[in-house]
């Protein structure tokens, strides 16, 4: 990968962190064919933007969370857009729905702009901002700002549950498991997602195929509560078979390979 531009090199570093969780200067020097000085300058730029943290022997994703929102937004865009279009198609006008703070739900928010009499409850600040100048009514639960995901987190208690049922909820995932359902890495995000999902009659997981097989710690929706899954056609059918056997609807969306990006 020698000779690529500085910006592209930095984006590749972030992609590697998103996939592996940590990288080393030695590995990056070998991968990019540049000097250690150049790599350290790249890492300094990314560290100033709070996108990673440097330790003595390795570089890790900042805060050991699922990665900064802007970084994730640039990856897998074709797959996420296809998933969002399909999910939007099942949302009727006049519904009350939940969206989490994931980048896939941000793409879904794009698709929902202009819907009539739609109510969206979300902890995603970027989705809320996007929908704020449309005809959609946006409800934000209270909490603490989490910069890495541009979300509001914390135990929202009965802010949503005590105000009636939501027709459906859409949630991005860090990973998924037949035994544990939809899963996250961050405790803060898990807490909010559990509360939002508990208020929804139907619950859908939205994720690109790179999320299959990823490590995650906390379940926020058990498998028996999942109504359907939306993913792209790169998803392993064997990995999804266990969900289908339990009655979960599986939606694998085709993605044009000429527009597919790394996830």
CORVEN-V798335 format. One record per backbone hydrogen bond with DSSP energy under -0.5 kcal/mol. CO is the residue of the C=O (numbers start at 1). NH is the residue of the N-H. If there is no record, write none. Layout:
{{CO NH} {CO NH}}
This chain:
{{1 4} {5 9} {6 10} {7 11} {8 12} {9 13} {10 14} {11 15} {12 16} {13 17} {14 18} {15 19} {16 20} {17 21} {21 61} {23 59} {24 28} {25 29} {26 30} {27 31} {28 32} {29 33} {29 34} {35 39} {36 40} {37 41} {38 42} {39 43} {40 44} {41 45} {42 46} {43 47} {44 48} {45 49} {46 51} {46 52} {47 50} {51 62} {53 60} {58 55} {59 23} {60 53} {61 64} {62 65} {68 72} {69 73} {70 74} {71 74} {72 75} {76 80} {77 81} {78 82} {79 83} {80 84} {81 85} {82 86} {83 87} {84 88} {85 89} {87 90} {88 91} {90 92} {92 95} {95 97} {95 119} {96 167} {96 168} {97 121} {98 170} {99 123} {102 106} {103 107} {104 108} {105 109} {106 110} {107 111} {108 112} {109 113} {110 113} {112 115} {115 118} {116 94} {118 137} {119 97} {119 121} {120 122} {120 139} {121 99} {122 141} {123 125} {123 152} {124 128} {125 129} {126 130} {127 131} {128 132} {131 134} {131 136} {136 138} {137 120} {139 122} {139 141} {144 153} {145 147} {146 149} {146 150} {146 151} {147 150} {148 69} {150 125} {150 126} {151 146} {151 153} {153 144} {154 156} {156 159} {158 162} {160 163} {161 164} {166 201} {167 202} {168 98} {169 204} {170 100} {171 206} {175 183} {177 181} {181 177} {182 220} {182 221} {183 174} {183 175} {184 217} {184 218} {186 190} {187 191} {188 154} {188 192} {189 193} {190 194} {191 195} {192 196} {193 197} {194 198} {195 199} {196 199} {197 200} {199 166} {202 169} {203 227} {203 228} {204 171} {205 230} {206 173} {208 211} {209 212} {211 214} {218 184} {221 182} {222 225} {223 226} {227 249} {228 205} {229 251} {230 207} {231 253} {232 235} {236 240} {237 241} {238 242} {240 243} {240 244} {241 245} {242 246} {243 246} {243 248} {244 247} {249 229} {249 251} {250 252} {251 231} {251 253} {253 233} {256 259} {256 260} {262 76}}
